[in-house]
Amino acid sequence: MQETFKILIVDDEIDILELVEFNLLKQGFRTVTAQDGEQALRLARQEQPDAVILDLMLPGINGLDVCRTLKSDAATKELPIIMLTARGEEEDIVKGLETGADDYVTKPFSPKVLIARVKSVLRRNKQAKSASDILEYEQIRLDPGRRKAYYKNKEIELTFTEFEVLHFLMRHPGWVFTRHEIVDNVHGDNYPVTERSVDVQIVGLRKKLGPAGKFIETVRGVGYRMRESE
């Protein structure tokens, strides 16, 4: 892990902010901090961090809206975002993932677990940027190096997780994967995800792919697969 990685920490609770910053600094990261949504958006654009740790419950612009704004901006859409929240209910987790968050950690949390998650999203982001093999399947084209997806040569806007799920399925056409196998390959082992959150990513992919969404098949009682090309 290189010491040059810069992490933006966003939380309105000063004790949490200081705890997270202390542990990141101890691991050799550089840090930038914000205590509200407006400041977070400004610093994300000015400081160009390598990842964001973002609380959901913020004064002014809340965490979900901050995430949505960053993911819809061409300058920050590839920025990995880890949601840090006391709201661990399934509905809140799904909302965060739908908005484009790459991972989540619920309060109270272990600093060691949080640091591991930060390293994981940074590693995945680096691997995604370094990958160069273009995949093509039934007029769907993925360019992992540029993080771009196309259908019939028209670019499709995908979240980080949607891109990773589609990339994984396209690399194994015809193979059936359970929801947890998909999550383990996209996010790493022991990722605490609900089955519904995987379904959310699939629904989003099918919608964005339009007619090509039919190629992502549901295998009842098992999971999902990319239909084998004829």
Summary of the structure (lengths in Angstrom):
residues: 230
radius of gyration: 17.6
end to end distance: 43.2
largest distance: 57.3
contacts: 713
relative contact order: 0.10
helix: 46%
strand: 21%
